[in-house]
């Protein structure tokens, strides 16, 4: 009888542990505004950038060549980067930024082509810069189609995560639905949309064969990768990394959405396919239990000298 009671207690504790781990990402984001002081979105301090120039005393603008511009937000606490890719007939803005300062005048100063905004995923710091009248494209997935009501797209609470900056969830019309694997014709150049889940289920990257570039959004970038927020999945992360390593040329340069490379100052953040291979190896070692971590939630693992990855508890595989 005592043994049966002990087994039941252990089973209950095990179930409670797994349940707590599953809900930890949601508890984390919901408790953030309660346990932390309001974030000062824009730093009042002057910014010294390593490359490019400043616009409106807020945006860092860097030309990458072949009609590609990196537009950074060095005074925003998340140091976001968006990318403007200009073709002969139209341009595409990959991520709309945090909305802390209006990016539209900067974009208009770089191109007179009509611009389509394509978010790499649905988090607030990539979506909040979308304005009234913008032409927006969204990856065509069942989960994104489910976010449409009355002809307007509005991401879910845990897709947008606006609680971090005290933002209301936006709603806007979608002008273009793009299937994963489809090409986007800008006139004189084409981009390929790749589904790259891991950071979120809806995450996408853009492959630009003209300059051998992959615009990765938040899938991979210098500093710490967030694989512990709602929707993040470590297994998806590894599958995506392995697929990209097989599909893309080894010389591909990865242009990411958060700055900065260590010891290189404020400039458009980039990585290489070797960094992607390092991420794959690190994820394999996490799965095998052979990579040491610090912290409890998130669990922080070193990938290489440019990157760490933060995950939820390792035994639940995400």
MARMI-171270 format. One line per field, with one value per residue (C-alpha): x, y negated, z; residue in one letter; residue number from 0; chain. Coordinates in nm, 3 decimals. Layout:
<pts>
east <- X:...
north <- Y:...
up <- Z:...
rest <- A:...
nr <- NUM:...
kette <- A:...
</pts>
This chain:
<pts>
east <- 0.000:0.282:0.469:0.161:0.115:0.480:0.446:0.132:0.308:0.607:0.377:0.192:0.520:0.648:0.328:0.341:0.702:0.624:0.314:0.513:0.778:0.514:0.352:0.676:0.699:0.347:0.411:0.731:0.568:0.260:0.464:0.716:0.512:0.431:0.786:0.979:0.978:0.841:1.103:1.239:1.200:1.424:1.756:1.819:2.192:2.367:2.463:2.796:2.758:3.038:2.902:2.659:2.492:2.214:1.870:1.627:1.870:1.726:1.776:2.110:2.114:2.375:2.398:2.489:2.510:2.289:2.001:1.992:1.977:1.994:1.785:1.869:1.723:2.031:1.842:1.573:1.652:1.624:1.852:1.632:1.730:1.497:1.609:1.495:1.550:1.492:1.406:1.335:0.958:0.902:1.077:1.030:1.084:1.163:1.028:0.859:1.052:0.937:0.726:0.914:0.993:0.830:1.046:0.842:1.036:1.363:1.232:1.095:1.435:1.597:1.355:1.070:0.937:0.617:0.704:0.559:0.623:0.686:0.737:0.980:0.740:0.462:0.638:0.574:0.925:0.893:0.528:0.449:0.594:0.321:0.110:-0.230:-0.224:0.087:0.090:0.158:0.243:0.215:0.337:0.049:0.012:-0.297:-0.197:-0.173:-0.494:-0.664:-0.569:-0.798:-1.139:-1.357:-1.091:-0.834:-0.532:-0.461:-0.203:-0.284:-0.171:0.116:0.211:0.247:0.373:0.291:0.287:0.665:0.625:0.268:0.142:-0.205:-0.234:-0.259:-0.505:-0.449:-0.541:-0.316:-0.246:-0.047:-0.033:0.295:0.340:0.663:0.903:0.743:0.943:0.880:0.941:1.062:1.154:1.506:1.554:1.362:1.359:1.260:1.049:1.164:0.970:1.215:1.030:1.209:1.188:0.817:0.602:0.538:0.903:1.029:1.357:1.430:1.693:1.839:2.050:2.179:2.421:2.416:2.224:1.979:1.774:1.699:1.476:1.503:1.585:1.957:2.150:2.446:2.393:2.125:1.864:1.521:1.399:1.198:0.907:0.557:0.563:0.939:1.049:1.398:1.326:1.199:1.511:1.738:1.534:1.537:1.912:1.983:1.756:1.922:2.267:2.163:1.982:2.200:2.548:2.824:2.929:2.583:2.595:2.322:2.180:1.995:1.736:1.914:2.248:2.535:2.833:3.064:3.347:3.239:3.026:2.683:2.640:2.412:2.444:2.570:2.667:2.798:2.693:2.958:2.762:2.454:2.648:2.763:2.399:2.306:2.587:2.493:2.130:2.245:2.453:2.160:1.947:2.220:2.263:2.634:2.628:2.644:2.391:2.354:2.033:1.702:1.462:1.573:1.848:2.138:2.382:2.694:2.687:3.009:3.187:2.903:2.596:2.416:2.075:1.819:1.576:1.312:1.384:1.569:1.360:1.051:1.239:1.147
north <- 0.000:-0.236:-0.144:-0.210:-0.548:-0.634:-0.540:-0.750:-1.044:-1.011:-0.992:-1.304:-1.488:-1.378:-1.492:-1.823:-1.873:-1.808:-2.031:-2.310:-2.280:-2.292:-2.602:-2.775:-2.982:-3.118:-3.189:-3.367:-3.607:-3.672:-3.740:-3.964:-4.288:-4.207:-4.129:-4.384:-4.761:-4.901:-4.883:-5.210:-5.122:-5.399:-5.482:-5.855:-5.803:-5.889:-5.596:-5.526:-5.287:-5.087:-5.095:-5.303:-5.623:-5.744:-5.864:-6.058:-6.016:-5.667:-5.437:-5.296:-5.253:-5.034:-4.946:-4.582:-4.594:-4.479:-4.699:-4.563:-4.792:-4.699:-4.929:-4.899:-5.039:-5.089:-5.296:-5.031:-4.792:-4.484:-4.631:-4.509:-4.501:-4.503:-4.454:-4.641:-4.449:-4.656:-4.514:-4.684:-4.691:-4.675:-4.639:-4.412:-4.513:-4.206:-4.298:-4.627:-4.699:-4.776:-5.082:-5.288:-5.537:-5.554:-5.372:-5.478:-5.801:-5.608:-5.347:-5.616:-5.781:-5.460:-5.360:-5.502:-5.153:-5.027:-4.838:-4.516:-4.434:-4.070:-3.992:-3.714:-3.611:-3.764:-3.896:-4.257:-4.383:-4.274:-4.357:-4.674:-4.905:-4.816:-5.124:-5.198:-5.155:-4.936:-4.649:-4.340:-3.983:-3.690:-3.332:-3.108:-2.850:-2.705:-2.885:-3.224:-3.176:-3.103:-3.454:-3.616:-3.745:-3.977:-4.025:-4.140:-3.958:-3.978:-3.752:-3.569:-3.690:-3.441:-3.498:-3.874:-3.892:-4.261:-4.240:-4.297:-4.650:-4.713:-4.697:-4.609:-4.336:-4.492:-4.411:-4.473:-4.346:-4.095:-4.185:-3.873:-3.521:-3.346:-2.970:-2.831:-2.755:-3.011:-3.275:-3.647:-3.842:-4.198:-4.260:-4.169:-3.959:-3.689:-3.585:-3.245:-3.218:-2.942:-2.812:-2.810:-2.712:-2.690:-3.036:-3.034:-2.799:-3.081:-3.188:-3.239:-3.331:-3.482:-3.348:-3.602:-3.422:-3.750:-3.808:-3.466:-3.597:-3.439:-3.682:-3.480:-3.691:-3.553:-3.197:-3.261:-3.572:-3.672:-3.684:-3.458:-3.273:-3.258:-2.899:-2.927:-3.158:-3.027:-2.841:-2.787:-2.430:-2.292:-1.991:-2.224:-2.435:-2.140:-2.009:-2.355:-2.397:-2.061:-2.135:-2.472:-2.315:-2.069:-2.318:-2.630:-2.688:-2.680:-3.038:-3.180:-3.480:-3.492:-3.836:-3.840:-4.051:-4.134:-4.300:-4.264:-4.047:-4.032:-4.286:-4.435:-4.732:-4.830:-4.708:-4.476:-4.137:-3.850:-3.488:-3.211:-2.859:-2.740:-2.916:-2.729:-2.401:-2.494:-2.549:-2.206:-2.043:-2.229:-2.122:-1.763:-1.784:-1.935:-1.640:-1.400:-1.575:-1.645:-2.026:-2.218:-2.492:-2.781:-2.910:-2.736:-2.917:-2.977:-2.717:-2.891:-2.692:-2.818:-2.750:-2.928:-3.258:-3.451:-3.267:-3.113:-2.950:-2.976:-2.686:-2.556:-2.244:-1.988:-1.682:-1.811:-1.850:-2.206
up <- 0.000:0.096:-0.221:-0.433:-0.264:-0.330:-0.697:-0.729:-0.564:-0.796:-1.098:-0.986:-0.931:-1.272:-1.441:-1.254:-1.362:-1.727:-1.711:-1.549:-1.820:-2.093:-1.950:-1.851:-2.173:-2.116:-1.748:-1.848:-2.094:-1.879:-1.566:-1.741:-1.712:-1.349:-1.237:-1.439:-1.463:-1.792:-2.065:-2.199:-2.566:-2.699:-2.540:-2.493:-2.539:-2.867:-3.086:-3.249:-3.541:-3.702:-4.059:-4.263:-4.148:-3.919:-4.030:-3.812:-3.520:-3.475:-3.776:-3.890:-4.269:-4.433:-4.803:-4.856:-5.237:-5.527:-5.410:-5.055:-4.751:-4.383:-4.163:-3.795:-3.475:-3.254:-2.998:-2.954:-2.671:-2.896:-3.166:-3.452:-3.819:-4.119:-4.479:-4.790:-5.114:-5.428:-5.769:-6.101:-6.048:-5.673:-5.341:-5.043:-4.681:-4.473:-4.128:-4.041:-3.723:-3.373:-3.456:-3.197:-3.472:-3.818:-4.074:-4.378:-4.452:-4.445:-4.687:-4.920:-4.917:-5.042:-5.320:-5.525:-5.608:-5.447:-5.130:-4.992:-4.625:-4.539:-4.168:-4.084:-3.805:-3.599:-3.287:-3.190:-3.266:-3.630:-3.693:-3.497:-3.764:-4.014:-4.084:-4.231:-4.606:-4.616:-4.862:-4.651:-4.749:-4.508:-4.534:-4.635:-4.357:-4.187:-3.866:-4.037:-4.235:-3.903:-3.787:-4.045:-3.942:-4.145:-4.414:-4.158:-4.023:-3.651:-3.484:-3.164:-2.823:-2.805:-3.167:-3.120:-2.757:-2.732:-2.351:-2.350:-2.486:-2.375:-2.734:-2.856:-3.115:-3.464:-3.740:-4.111:-4.456:-4.630:-4.992:-5.077:-4.937:-5.020:-4.999:-4.850:-5.135:-5.367:-5.551:-5.517:-5.836:-5.776:-6.140:-6.240:-5.929:-5.747:-5.384:-5.249:-4.935:-4.701:-4.404:-4.113:-3.794:-3.463:-3.312:-3.402:-3.613:-3.864:-3.905:-4.260:-4.424:-4.766:-5.002:-5.244:-5.503:-5.653:-5.369:-5.205:-4.905:-4.666:-4.459:-4.149:-3.925:-3.571:-3.672:-3.627:-3.528:-3.309:-2.929:-2.773:-2.977:-2.815:-2.827:-2.506:-2.592:-2.673:-3.003:-3.006:-3.063:-3.037:-3.259:-3.533:-3.487:-3.559:-3.853:-4.011:-3.957:-4.119:-4.415:-4.481:-4.459:-4.732:-4.956:-4.955:-5.100:-4.835:-4.915:-4.833:-4.597:-4.333:-4.254:-3.925:-3.745:-3.417:-3.358:-3.286:-3.359:-3.062:-3.069:-3.404:-3.298:-3.427:-3.785:-3.980:-3.808:-4.022:-3.978:-4.201:-4.288:-4.042:-3.767:-3.884:-3.866:-3.515:-3.418:-3.553:-3.355:-3.037:-3.069:-3.115:-2.799:-2.607:-2.719:-2.608:-2.273:-2.332:-2.357:-2.031:-1.961:-1.722:-1.567:-1.505:-1.739:-1.997:-2.008:-2.182:-2.397:-2.574:-2.950:-3.050:-2.988:-3.160:-3.036:-2.742:-2.746:-2.468:-2.439:-2.207:-2.000:-2.208:-2.128:-2.310:-2.640:-2.723
rest <- X:X:X:X:X:X:X:X:X:X:X:X:X:X:X:X:X:X:X:X:X:X:X:X:X:X:X:X:X:X:X:X:X:X:X:X:X:X:X:X:X:X:X:X:X:X:X:X:X:X:X:X:X:X:X:X:X:X:X:X:X:X:X:X:X:X:X:X:X:X:X:X:X:X:X:X:X:X:X:X:X:X:X:X:X:X:X:X:X:X:X:X:X:X:X:X:X:X:X:X:X:X:X:X:X:X:X:X:X:X:X:X:X:X:X:X:X:X:X:X:X:X:X:X:X:X:X:X:X:X:X:X:X:X:X:X:X:X:X:X:X:X:X:X:X:X:X:X:X:X:X:X:X:X:X:X:X:X:X:X:X:X:X:X:X:X:X:X:X:X:X:X:X:X:X:X:X:X:X:X:X:X:X:X:X:X:X:X:X:X:X:X:X:X:X:X:X:X:X:X:X:X:X:X:X:X:X:X:X:X:X:X:X:X:X:X:X:X:X:X:X:X:X:X:X:X:X:X:X:X:X:X:X:X:X:X:X:X:X:X:X:X:X:X:X:X:X:X:X:X:X:X:X:X:X:X:X:X:X:X:X:X:X:X:X:X:X:X:X:X:X:X:X:X:X:X:X:X:X:X:X:X:X:X:X:X:X:X:X:X:X:X:X:X:X:X:X:X:X:X:X:X:X:X:X:X:X:X:X:X:X:X:X:X:X:X:X:X
nr <- 0:1:2:3:4:5:6:7:8:9:10:11:12:13:14:15:16:17:18:19:20:21:22:23:24:25:26:27:28:29:30:31:32:33:34:35:36:37:38:39:40:41:42:43:44:45:46:47:48:49:50:51:52:53:54:55:56:57:58:59:60:61:62:63:64:65:66:67:68:69:70:71:72:73:74:75:76:77:78:79:80:81:82:83:84:85:86:87:88:89:90:91:92:93:94:95:96:97:98:99:100:101:102:103:104:105:106:107:108:109:110:111:112:113:114:115:116:117:118:119:120:121:122:123:124:125:126:127:128:129:130:131:132:133:134:135:136:137:138:139:140:141:142:143:144:145:146:147:148:149:150:151:152:153:154:155:156:157:158:159:160:161:162:163:164:165:166:167:168:169:170:171:172:173:174:175:176:177:178:179:180:181:182:183:184:185:186:187:188:189:190:191:192:193:194:195:196:197:198:199:200:201:202:203:204:205:206:207:208:209:210:211:212:213:214:215:216:217:218:219:220:221:222:223:224:225:226:227:228:229:230:231:232:233:234:235:236:237:238:239:240:241:242:243:244:245:246:247:248:249:250:251:252:253:254:255:256:257:258:259:260:261:262:263:264:265:266:267:268:269:270:271:272:273:274:275:276:277:278:279:280:281:282:283:284:285:286:287:288:289:290:291:292:293:294:295:296:297:298:299:300:301:302:303:304:305:306:307:308:309:310:311:312:313:314:315:316:317
kette <- A:A:A:A:A:A:A:A:A:A:A:A:A:A:A:A:A:A:A:A:A:A:A:A:A:A:A:A:A:A:A:A:A:A:A:A:A:A:A:A:A:A:A:A:A:A:A:A:A:A:A:A:A:A:A:A:A:A:A:A:A:A:A:A:A:A:A:A:A:A:A:A:A:A:A:A:A:A:A:A:A:A:A:A:A:A:A:A:A:A:A:A:A:A:A:A:A:A:A:A:A:A:A:A:A:A:A:A:A:A:A:A:A:A:A:A:A:A:A:A:A:A:A:A:A:A:A:A:A:A:A:A:A:A:A:A:A:A:A:A:A:A:A:A:A:A:A:A:A:A:A:A:A:A:A:A:A:A:A:A:A:A:A:A:A:A:A:A:A:A:A:A:A:A:A:A:A:A:A:A:A:A:A:A:A:A:A:A:A:A:A:A:A:A:A:A:A:A:A:A:A:A:A:A:A:A:A:A:A:A:A:A:A:A:A:A:A:A:A:A:A:A:A:A:A:A:A:A:A:A:A:A:A:A:A:A:A:A:A:A:A:A:A:A:A:A:A:A:A:A:A:A:A:A:A:A:A:A:A:A:A:A:A:A:A:A:A:A:A:A:A:A:A:A:A:A:A:A:A:A:A:A:A:A:A:A:A:A:A:A:A:A:A:A:A:A:A:A:A:A:A:A:A:A:A:A:A:A:A:A:A:A:A:A:A:A:A:A
</pts>
